[in-house]
Amino acid sequence: MSVPDYLENTVKDYADQAAAAYSAPINTDVFTGSQFVAGEDPLQTQAINMAQQGVGSYAPYLQAAQAAQAAGAGQLGLAGQTLGGAYGALGQAGSALGQAGAAYGGMGQFQAAGAGAAQGAANIAGGAAGMTGPNAYKAFMSPYQQQVIDATLAEYDKQGAAGAQQIKDQAVASGNFGGGREGAQLGEYQANRLADRAALQSSMLQEGFGQANQLAQQNFANQGQLFGMQQGLGNMASNLFSQQGQMGAAQQSLANAQLGRGQAIQGLSAAQQGLAGAYGNQMNQMFGLSDFQRQGMGQDISALGSMGAIRQGLTQAQLTAEQNRLRTGAYEPYGRLTQFGNVLTGLGGGYAGQQYQDPGSGGSPFQAALGTATGLAGLYGKIFG
């Protein structure tokens, strides 16, 4: 198709402009490169630094929780040992109570002994007139030694009779038989023999029952003194009765003290168990503080990262807008030539070419940057939340 005459100069001018425009290279460095990429926002840097510092920040809380757990376990062990001591103290209290019961039970025999001694004193006082001579000791002698005593006294009496016979023989020989002198000698002799016999009997009784022998000797020497000793025996039994009662009271006091000690130890065990529970609560608090610290740090990091991402997106939008402006300016001559060529083609009766597209009109740069920022904020939330 030929160019109309009235367009020939215009087309020639268009061709010259197109040759000049398309022959010159485009400096793409003007609208491309890393200078159009938004750098890391200070808030993002702060969030990243905080996240790095927070790595392992739970360790002190975990160590404190482990220490509290160990201390709690130790207190539980001590509580078990203390409780064992309480059982021991309670067992000792039971034993002391048993001994106190035995002591109280033994009071009856001393009470009976005291009553018996008093009755014995009364019997001695009532029968003092008839309790003279060698037979007076029989009431106090041990039944297990009676045969020995009887044999010994029989031999002693036999020797005494021989001595008396010897006095009688001497009296006959001297012509004083039946006289006062013979009677005096025989009386003195008999008195001495009785005293010796009483001493012998007392000695034998002392070997079996020292106290009974002493009482018998006292009775032989002086019924009144024997009566006093019998009263002393009653007093002794009464004292033993009182001492047994005191012993029972002391055992009962000891049982009460042991019981109180057992209860105190039980209280200490309960306190140790409470302390173990407190350590357990402290351990849980440490875990809770660790979780709270990490959650709070995660929220701070997420907030800083989100705000930094928004500011980075805004900066990126501004850089992208500037990049589009520079690209549009670089391609603007080609756009004008294209439009001019389409106009000429239409005037010449031909078909116009495709409309020129601005290479920098790829949508709103702010919307694109905002979408990127929203994605980054979600990423921060997932990593540090």
C-alpha angles and dihedrals in degrees: 000000000000124000115246115249094243090057098042096094092042092051090047090052090048090051092051091049092047092049091050094045098044094042091060113081119235115242099227092180087079094068103020135064142071092298087080093056114092112238127227112295117236089240089055090049090051091049092050093047090049090049091051091049090048094056105111092003088131091065097088091050091047091049091048090049091050091049090049090048091051091047090048091051090049091051090049089052091050089048089055092050091046091049088053088054089051090055089050092050091048089050090051089049089054091050091048090050090051090051090048089053090050091049091050089046090053091056090079094064092051090047089051090046091053091049090047091050091051091049089047090053090051091049091050091049091049096046099034092113093059098040099085134113130030094317092063091084095057094084090059100040124106112252089223091062099039096103092050091048092047092050092047094048091046090055090046091051090049091055090046092053090050090052092049090048088051089055090049091048090050090049091052090048093050094043094246097110110145092009130128093258092056089049092050092048092047091047093049091044093050092047091051091046091050090051092049091046090052090049091050092048090046091052092051093047090049091060092059103030112008094188093046091049091050091050090049092050090048089049091050091048097039127357089200091056090049088052089053092049090050088053088049089053089052089050090049091052088048090051090048088050090052092044090049088052090048090048090052090048090048091049090048090049089050089050090051090048091049090047090050090048090051091050091047090050089049088052090050090050090051089049091051090049088050090050089051088052090050089053088050090052089048089052090052090047090052089052090047092049090049091052092044092048093050093043092048091046090047091052091048092048091047092049093047091045092049094049091044091049091051092050090045089051091051091050090047090051090053092048091047091049089051090047091052091049092053092044091049090050091050093051096037095097090053090050092052092048091049092050091045091050092050089052093050091047090053093048090050092055096254132119118275118237127238115304114259114260119211104236090212097056098091096136132282110330091204092055091049092048091046090055090051091049091050090052092049092049090054090049091054090050092053095046100043103018 
